[in-house]
Amino acid sequence: MSLTNVFGIAGSAMSAQTIRLNTTASNLANAESVSSSLDETYRARKPVFALKPTEPDAPIENPDGLPAGQGVQVLGIVESDAELRPEYNPTHPMADEEGYVYYPNVQVVEEMADMISASRSFQINAEIMNTAKQMMQRTLQMGQG
């Protein structure tokens, strides 16, 4: 893998982590939203990542016998199928005919941990890009001397 590929790979990882951060922020913003029906209740969302493949003829560059990837791609965003939180509260203005309101299946502690992880992953990839840039600059300086 050439050093110039590092920028594309780290950049795709940073883009993926940005999507992850935005999804987590959306989950946290809707964590306490209330609905009067199961169908209208917000459901936690998670991005699905995959290895961005190389060309089909790419040489095998790792001991696993797999071709090296070219970064991260986001396949989509899926909704959690975890149970929603019904709460019996007949005095609530959003209560259904049985007296229930429904809260999202967002786990705030899990979302905060996910946010910290995504933020740290973004930061690490930014550091990787900076290190690669410094290495390229030093290589060019060697040619000048």
Helices and strands as residue ranges (DSSP letters): H 3-29, E 45-51, E 72-79, E 85-88, E 100-103, H 108-144
